[in-house]
Amino acid sequence: MSGALSGIRVLEFSQIVAGPVAGMNLADLGADVIKVEPPAGDSHRFVGTTVPGESKMYQGNNRGKRGLVIDLAQPSGLAIIQRLMPSVDVVISNYRPGVPERIGIGYEQLRALRPDLIYAQISGWGETGPMTTRAGSDIVAQAHSGLMAINGKFDESGSPELIGVPVSDYVAGFAIAMGVCAALRHRDRTGEGQYVSTSLLRVGLYVQNRMVMREPVSDATIRDPMVEQLRVARAEGATFPELLAIRAPKGRIASPFTLYYRSYQTAGGSVVIGALTPQNRAAVRKVLGIEGEHSDDRDFDARDPENIAATNAWRAWIEAKLLSRPASEWVDMLVAAGVPAAVVNFPEEMSDDPQANLDGMIVDMRHTITGPQRVVGPPVLMSATPTGSPLPAPALGEHTAGILADAGFTMDEIAALEEAGVVRTLS
């Protein structure tokens, strides 16, 4: 058996996170993904590394691919890409808008060599508008889109803290992979390629859709007064914590989520309770011995001061109750009652997690430079077309010679290109 995208070749011009994640997803679906890097390598190769050029940050987002090192600033380097293009189905780029065209790998330039090409572009800000040509990064997208504020965390100086994983980058990578698959389906039916795009801002808004959207009835009572208060407070020089208190005032609403969809400290570690349904919440009450808490009543007014005070009192009671046992014991009792619950783990512990390993989420590989490694496998499973790739992230220049040989370059041509500094192979 082979992956659903077996036979599809992807040329990936990318760096950092979003573009590499898009290519990795397509590789997991069976595509032959060729990552094009400059002679110095993707800059993420060298971030937080102990083995020069082989950081976990790079390896984690680039497994499943073959690597091709080319200096696109040289005409003979661009000529290599042009020679490869007839065999390429998909191009991915997350270079800043205008850069691909300047170096000769824009959509129209490459489509002239492969008319049914699918070209996928990830930008910071989108395709049109005054901010289109700005540089983008996940932290900037988090700030502009509101993701950073909704995180609700700030440091000792009161400055907002970014979400710990680059959410916009990863969601953009998934979105582009989905768009490419749909475009391939369209090409199968019509023979027509197309341009596919997303941006860090677009996906940042997408994951907050219910908060970004406008709806006149609820907005008139909740959103509009709050936004006006934010505007006035900003004009008066309010700090981020002060603005956050306006948007999400603590202790001023009595939703059942205040009690049953949150984390708590315990006698050992922390526990998360994720009771989304009234049935789940009734089970939590039974496990904890709560009687007389009415936040799930149909006529419960979440903004009634008496209900808010009662809910805050129940929260304090639950906090004290959960300190009587370690997190693992509470999770066992809650899970036995059918309640979604988990101990709060750290990501570094998850490679040894029994559930993740038994379900094949963790995969053993051997890297050319760093040796044996355990990596996170594909995000989706398919019964007829298996997902995942046996390839670890490519060492710099590891596959250059093989890719060029497959394209018809002779060994003498490859040696001459390397001597001229146009390509780089793994020595």
VOMAR-864030 format. One record per residue (C-alpha): residue in three letters; x, y, z. Coordinates in steps of 0.2 Angstrom, whole numbers, plus 5000, padded with zeros to 4 digits. Last residue first. Layout:
N
["Ala", [X, Y, Z]] ...
END
This chain:
427
["Ser", [5150, 5077, 5012]] ["Leu", [5131, 5080, 5011]] ["Thr", [5129, 5089, 4994]] ["Arg", [5128, 5108, 4991]] ["Val", [5122, 5116, 4975]] ["Val", [5127, 5132, 4966]] ["Gly", [5144, 5134, 4974]] ["Ala", [5154, 5132, 4958]] ["Glu", [5162, 5116, 4964]] ["Glu", [5145, 5109, 4968]] ["Leu", [5138, 5113, 4951]] ["Ala", [5153, 5105, 4943]] ["Ala", [5151, 5090, 4953]] ["Ile", [5133, 5089, 4949]] ["Glu", [5137, 5091, 4930]] ["Asp", [5150, 5077, 4931]] ["Met", [5138, 5065, 4940]] ["Thr", [5126, 5068, 4926]] ["Phe", [5110, 5078, 4929]] ["Gly", [5094, 5068, 4922]] ["Ala", [5081, 5074, 4935]] ["Asp", [5084, 5058, 4945]] ["Ala", [5102, 5063, 4946]] ["Leu", [5098, 5080, 4953]] ["Ile", [5087, 5072, 4966]] ["Gly", [5100, 5060, 4971]] ["Ala", [5114, 5073, 4972]] ["Thr", [5104, 5085, 4983]] ["His", [5098, 5071, 4995]] ["Glu", [5109, 5075, 5010]] ["Gly", [5112, 5093, 5006]] ["Leu", [5109, 5099, 5024]] ["Ala", [5103, 5083, 5034]] ["Pro", [5085, 5079, 5029]] ["Ala", [5072, 5077, 5042]] ["Pro", [5068, 5059, 5045]] ["Leu", [5061, 5048, 5031]] ["Pro", [5050, 5034, 5035]] ["Ser", [5034, 5043, 5030]] ["Gly", [5017, 5044, 5038]] ["Thr", [5000, 5040, 5032]] ["Pro", [4993, 5023, 5026]] ["Thr", [4981, 5023, 5011]] ["Ala", [4967, 5011, 5014]] ["Ser", [4964, 5014, 5033]] ["Met", [4969, 5032, 5035]] ["Leu", [4977, 5040, 5050]] ["Val", [4979, 5058, 5054]] ["Pro", [4992, 5069, 5063]] ["Pro", [5007, 5059, 5057]] ["Gly", [5020, 5054, 5069]] ["Val", [5029, 5063, 5083]] ["Val", [5047, 5058, 5083]] ["Arg", [5058, 5046, 5093]] ["Gln", [5076, 5048, 5087]] ["Pro", [5091, 5036, 5083]] ["Gly", [5106, 5044, 5075]] ["Thr", [5110, 5063, 5075]] ["Ile", [5118, 5064, 5058]] ["Thr", [5109, 5052, 5046]] ["His", [5093, 5052, 5057]] ["Arg", [5086, 5036, 5063]] ["Met", [5067, 5034, 5066]] ["Asp", [5055, 5028, 5080]] ["Val", [5038, 5034, 5079]] ["Ile", [5027, 5042, 5093]] ["Met", [5008, 5043, 5089]] ["Gly", [5007, 5024, 5086]] ["Asp", [4992, 5021, 5097]] ["Leu", [5001, 5012, 5110]] ["Asn", [5015, 5025, 5110]] ["Ala", [5003, 5040, 5113]] ["Gln", [4993, 5030, 5126]] ["Pro", [5008, 5024, 5136]] ["Asp", [5017, 5042, 5137]] ["Asp", [5035, 5040, 5135]] ["Ser", [5037, 5053, 5121]] ["Met", [5025, 5063, 5131]] ["Glu", [5036, 5068, 5145]] ["Glu", [5045, 5083, 5136]] ["Pro", [5027, 5090, 5132]] ["Phe", [5024, 5093, 5150]] ["Asn", [5009, 5085, 5158]] ["Val", [4993, 5092, 5166]] ["Val", [4984, 5076, 5173]] ["Ala", [4968, 5073, 5163]] ["Ala", [4949, 5074, 5164]] ["Pro", [4934, 5071, 5153]] ["Val", [4921, 5064, 5165]] ["Gly", [4913, 5046, 5163]] ["Ala", [4912, 5042, 5181]] ["Ala", [4928, 5031, 5180]] ["Val", [4937, 5046, 5172]] ["Leu", [4933, 5057, 5187]] ["Met", [4939, 5044, 5199]] ["Asp", [4955, 5040, 5190]] ["Val", [4958, 5058, 5186]] ["Trp", [4956, 5063, 5205]] ["Glu", [4969, 5049, 5209]] ["Ser", [4982, 5055, 5196]] ["Ala", [4980, 5073, 5202]] ["Pro", [4985, 5070, 5220]] ["Arg", [4973, 5070, 5234]] ["Ser", [4966, 5082, 5247]] ["Leu", [4970, 5098, 5237]] ["Leu", [4955, 5094, 5226]] ["Lys", [4943, 5099, 5240]] ["Ala", [4951, 5116, 5244]] ["Glu", [4950, 5121, 5225]] ["Ile", [4932, 5114, 5225]] ["Trp", [4927, 5125, 5240]] ["Ala", [4935, 5140, 5232]] ["Arg", [4926, 5137, 5216]] ["Trp", [4910, 5134, 5225]] ["Ala", [4912, 5151, 5234]] ["Asn", [4915, 5160, 5217]] ["Thr", [4899, 5151, 5210]] ["Ala", [4889, 5157, 5225]] ["Ala", [4895, 5175, 5223]] ["Ile", [4891, 5175, 5204]] ["Asn", [4874, 5168, 5208]] ["Glu", [4870, 5182, 5220]] ["Pro", [4876, 5195, 5209]] ["Asp", [4865, 5189, 5194]] ["Arg", [4876, 5189, 5178]] ["Ala", [4875, 5170, 5175]] ["Asp", [4856, 5170, 5177]] ["Phe", [4851, 5151, 5180]] ["Asp", [4833, 5148, 5172]] ["Arg", [4838, 5132, 5164]] ["Asp", [4847, 5125, 5179]] ["Asp", [4865, 5120, 5175]] ["Ser", [4873, 5133, 5188]] ["His", [4863, 5125, 5202]] ["Glu", [4876, 5120, 5215]] ["Gly", [4865, 5112, 5230]] ["Glu", [4875, 5097, 5233]] ["Ile", [4894, 5094, 5228]] ["Gly", [4901, 5077, 5234]] ["Leu", [4916, 5078, 5223]] ["Val", [4913, 5063, 5213]] ["Lys", [4894, 5067, 5212]] ["Arg", [4897, 5085, 5207]] ["Val", [4908, 5079, 5193]] ["Ala", [4895, 5067, 5187]] ["Ala", [4882, 5081, 5186]] ["Arg", [4895, 5091, 5176]] ["Asn", [4897, 5077, 5163]] ["Gln", [4878, 5075, 5162]] ["Pro", [4876, 5094, 5160]] ["Thr", [4889, 5093, 5145]] ["Leu", [4906, 5101, 5143]] ["Ala", [4915, 5094, 5158]] ["Gly", [4933, 5096, 5154]] ["Ile", [4942, 5095, 5171]] ["Val", [4960, 5098, 5171]] ["Val", [4971, 5091, 5185]] ["Ser", [4987, 5099, 5192]] ["Gly", [5002, 5091, 5201]] ["Gly", [5002, 5082, 5218]] ["Ala", [4990, 5087, 5232]] ["Thr", [4980, 5095, 5219]] ["Gln", [4979, 5112, 5209]] ["Tyr", [4965, 5115, 5198]] ["Ser", [4962, 5117, 5179]] ["Arg", [4946, 5122, 5170]] ["Tyr", [4930, 5117, 5163]] ["Tyr", [4919, 5112, 5178]] ["Leu", [4918, 5127, 5189]] ["Thr", [4919, 5143, 5178]] ["Phe", [4912, 5132, 5164]] ["Pro", [4896, 5132, 5174]] ["Ser", [4894, 5150, 5170]] ["Ala", [4893, 5162, 5185]] ["Ile", [4900, 5178, 5178]] ["Arg", [4909, 5193, 5186]] ["Gly", [4923, 5183, 5195]] ["Lys", [4936, 5188, 5183]] ["Pro", [4933, 5202, 5171]] ["Ala", [4937, 5196, 5154]] ["Arg", [4937, 5211, 5142]] ["Ile", [4939, 5225, 5155]] ["Ala", [4951, 5215, 5166]] ["Leu", [4962, 5212, 5150]] ["Leu", [4963, 5231, 5147]] ["Glu", [4969, 5233, 5165]] ["Pro", [4982, 5219, 5163]] ["Phe", [4987, 5227, 5147]] ["Thr", [4990, 5244, 5154]] ["Ala", [4978, 5258, 5152]] ["Gly", [4985, 5274, 5144]] ["Glu", [4969, 5285, 5144]] ["Ala", [4966, 5282, 5125]] ["Arg", [4968, 5263, 5129]] ["Ala", [4954, 5264, 5142]] ["Val", [4942, 5274, 5131]] ["Arg", [4944, 5261, 5117]] ["Leu", [4943, 5246, 5129]] ["Gln", [4927, 5253, 5136]] ["Glu", [4920, 5255, 5119]] ["Val", [4924, 5237, 5115]] ["Met", [4916, 5231, 5131]] ["Pro", [4900, 5241, 5128]] ["Asp", [4899, 5234, 5110]] ["Arg", [4903, 5215, 5114]] ["Ile", [4891, 5212, 5129]] ["Thr", [4873, 5219, 5127]] ["Ala", [4873, 5226, 5109]] ["Asp", [4884, 5212, 5103]] ["Ser", [4872, 5199, 5109]] ["Val", [4858, 5205, 5098]] ["Pro", [4868, 5212, 5084]] ["Glu", [4879, 5197, 5079]] ["Arg", [4897, 5201, 5074]] ["Met", [4911, 5188, 5073]] ["Val", [4928, 5189, 5080]] ["Met", [4924, 5180, 5096]] ["Arg", [4915, 5165, 5088]] ["Asn", [4928, 5164, 5074]] ["Gln", [4944, 5163, 5086]] ["Val", [4952, 5149, 5076]] ["Tyr", [4948, 5158, 5060]] ["Leu", [4955, 5175, 5065]] ["Gly", [4973, 5167, 5068]] ["Val", [4970, 5158, 5052]] ["Arg", [4968, 5173, 5042]] ["Leu", [4982, 5183, 5051]] ["Leu", [4995, 5169, 5048]] ["Ser", [4990, 5170, 5029]] ["Thr", [4982, 5158, 5017]] ["Ser", [4985, 5154, 4998]] ["Val", [4981, 5142, 4984]] ["Tyr", [4984, 5146, 4966]] ["Gln", [4977, 5134, 4953]] ["Gly", [4980, 5119, 4942]] ["Glu", [4967, 5114, 4929]] ["Gly", [4965, 5096, 4922]] ["Thr", [4947, 5097, 4926]] ["Arg", [4942, 5082, 4937]] ["Asp", [4960, 5077, 4943]] ["Arg", [4964, 5095, 4944]] ["His", [4950, 5098, 4956]] ["Arg", [4955, 5084, 4967]] ["Leu", [4973, 5091, 4967]] ["Ala", [4966, 5108, 4972]] ["Ala", [4957, 5100, 4987]] ["Cys", [4973, 5091, 4993]] ["Val", [4982, 5108, 4991]] ["Gly", [4969, 5117, 5001]] ["Met", [4970, 5104, 5015]] ["Ala", [4989, 5105, 5015]] ["Ile", [4988, 5124, 5015]] ["Ala", [4976, 5124, 5030]] ["Phe", [4987, 5112, 5040]] ["Gly", [5002, 5123, 5038]] ["Ala", [4992, 5139, 5042]] ["Val", [4986, 5131, 5058]] ["Tyr", [5004, 5127, 5063]] ["Asp", [5010, 5145, 5060]] ["Ser", [4995, 5153, 5068]] ["Val", [4997, 5143, 5083]] ["Pro", [5016, 5145, 5086]] ["Val", [5016, 5135, 5102]] ["Gly", [5018, 5144, 5119]] ["Ile", [5005, 5157, 5117]] ["Leu", [5013, 5174, 5118]] ["Glu", [5014, 5184, 5134]] ["Pro", [5006, 5201, 5136]] ["Ser", [5017, 5214, 5145]] ["Gly", [5012, 5217, 5163]] ["Ser", [5030, 5219, 5169]] ["Glu", [5029, 5202, 5178]] ["Asp", [5023, 5194, 5163]] ["Phe", [5006, 5193, 5155]] ["Lys", [4993, 5180, 5152]] ["Gly", [4975, 5181, 5145]] ["Asn", [4977, 5170, 5130]] ["Ile", [4964, 5180, 5122]] ["Ala", [4976, 5194, 5121]] ["Met", [4989, 5184, 5112]] ["Leu", [4976, 5177, 5100]] ["Gly", [4969, 5195, 5096]] ["Ser", [4973, 5195, 5077]] ["His", [4987, 5208, 5078]] ["Ala", [4996, 5201, 5093]] ["Gln", [4996, 5182, 5088]] ["Ala", [5000, 5187, 5070]] ["Val", [5016, 5197, 5077]] ["Ile", [5021, 5182, 5087]] ["Asp", [5018, 5170, 5072]] ["Ser", [5029, 5180, 5060]] ["Gly", [5026, 5192, 5046]] ["Ala", [5035, 5204, 5035]] ["Arg", [5025, 5218, 5028]] ["Thr", [5020, 5217, 5009]] ["Thr", [5002, 5214, 5012]] ["Met", [4999, 5227, 5026]] ["Pro", [4990, 5240, 5014]] ["Gly", [4977, 5227, 5007]] ["Thr", [4978, 5212, 4996]] ["Glu", [4985, 5194, 4997]] ["Gly", [4986, 5191, 5015]] ["Trp", [4995, 5197, 5031]] ["Gly", [5009, 5185, 5035]] ["Ser", [5010, 5175, 5019]] ["Ile", [5008, 5157, 5015]] ["Gln", [5008, 5153, 4996]] ["Ala", [5002, 5136, 4988]] ["Tyr", [5005, 5134, 4969]] ["Ile", [4996, 5120, 4960]] ["Leu", [5004, 5118, 4943]] ["Asp", [4993, 5113, 4928]] ["Pro", [5003, 5124, 4916]] ["Arg", [5020, 5117, 4922]] ["Leu", [5034, 5128, 4915]] ["Ala", [5024, 5144, 4912]] ["Arg", [5016, 5140, 4929]] ["Leu", [5033, 5142, 4937]] ["Gln", [5035, 5161, 4932]] ["Glu", [5016, 5164, 4935]] ["Tyr", [5017, 5157, 4952]] ["Gly", [5033, 5165, 4958]] ["Ile", [5050, 5156, 4957]] ["Gly", [5061, 5169, 4948]] ["Ile", [5070, 5177, 4963]] ["Arg", [5060, 5193, 4962]] ["Glu", [5044, 5183, 4959]] ["Pro", [5047, 5173, 4975]] ["Val", [5051, 5188, 4985]] ["Gly", [5036, 5198, 4981]] ["Pro", [5025, 5192, 4995]] ["Arg", [5037, 5186, 5009]] ["Tyr", [5043, 5168, 5007]] ["Asn", [5031, 5155, 5013]] ["Ser", [5031, 5145, 4997]] ["Ile", [5024, 5128, 4992]] ["Val", [5025, 5121, 4975]] ["Val", [5014, 5107, 4969]] ["Asp", [5014, 5095, 4954]] ["Val", [5033, 5095, 4950]] ["Ser", [5040, 5084, 4936]] ["Pro", [5040, 5098, 4923]] ["Met", [5047, 5110, 4936]] ["Leu", [5064, 5101, 4938]] ["Arg", [5073, 5109, 4924]] ["Gln", [5067, 5126, 4929]] ["Ile", [5073, 5123, 4947]] ["Ile", [5090, 5119, 4941]] ["Ala", [5090, 5134, 4930]] ["Leu", [5087, 5145, 4946]] ["Gly", [5103, 5138, 4952]] ["Ser", [5112, 5141, 4936]] ["Pro", [5107, 5159, 4937]] ["Gln", [5114, 5161, 4954]] ["Ala", [5104, 5169, 4968]] ["Leu", [5094, 5152, 4969]] ["Asp", [5109, 5144, 4978]] ["Ile", [5103, 5127, 4979]] ["Val", [5102, 5113, 4993]] ["Leu", [5089, 5100, 4990]] ["Gly", [5083, 5090, 5004]] ["Arg", [5071, 5075, 5004]] ["Lys", [5056, 5076, 5015]] ["Gly", [5047, 5065, 5028]] ["Arg", [5053, 5075, 5043]] ["Asn", [5054, 5094, 5042]] ["Asn", [5045, 5101, 5056]] ["Gly", [5052, 5091, 5071]] ["Gln", [5070, 5091, 5063]] ["Tyr", [5071, 5110, 5062]] ["Met", [5065, 5114, 5080]] ["Lys", [5075, 5099, 5086]] ["Ser", [5091, 5108, 5079]] ["Glu", [5102, 5099, 5067]] ["Gly", [5113, 5112, 5060]] ["Pro", [5127, 5111, 5073]] ["Val", [5122, 5097, 5086]] ["Thr", [5117, 5105, 5102]] ["Thr", [5104, 5116, 5094]] ["Gly", [5093, 5130, 5101]] ["Val", [5090, 5138, 5084]] ["Phe", [5103, 5133, 5071]] ["Arg", [5092, 5122, 5059]] ["His", [5079, 5135, 5061]] ["Ser", [5088, 5147, 5049]] ["Asp", [5085, 5135, 5034]] ["Gly", [5102, 5130, 5027]] ["Ala", [5118, 5141, 5023]] ["Pro", [5118, 5134, 5005]] ["Pro", [5100, 5139, 5003]] ["Glu", [5086, 5126, 5006]] ["Val", [5074, 5118, 4994]] ["Lys", [5063, 5105, 5003]] ["Ile", [5058, 5091, 4991]] ["Val", [5042, 5082, 4996]] ["Asp", [5037, 5066, 4988]] ["Ala", [5019, 5065, 4993]] ["Gly", [5013, 5050, 5003]] ["Leu", [5000, 5058, 5015]] ["Asp", [5013, 5061, 5028]] ["Ala", [5024, 5070, 5015]] ["Leu", [5009, 5082, 5012]] ["Asn", [5008, 5085, 5031]] ["Met", [5027, 5088, 5031]] ["Gly", [5026, 5101, 5017]] ["Ala", [5012, 5111, 5026]] ["Val", [5022, 5110, 5042]] ["Pro", [5038, 5117, 5033]] ["Gly", [5028, 5131, 5026]] ["Ala", [5022, 5137, 5043]] ["Val", [5037, 5134, 5053]] ["Ile", [5054, 5142, 5050]] ["Gln", [5058, 5142, 5031]] ["Ser", [5050, 5137, 5014]] ["Phe", [5053, 5134, 4996]] ["Glu", [5044, 5117, 4995]] ["Leu", [5044, 5107, 4979]] ["Val", [5030, 5094, 4980]] ["Arg", [5029, 5078, 4969]] ["Ile", [5013, 5068, 4969]] ["Gly", [5015, 5050, 4964]] ["Ser", [5009, 5044, 4981]] ["Leu", [4997, 5057, 4988]] ["Ala", [4985, 5044, 4996]] ["Gly", [5000, 5035, 5003]] ["Ser", [5005, 5018, 4997]] ["Met", [5000, 5000, 5000]] 
END
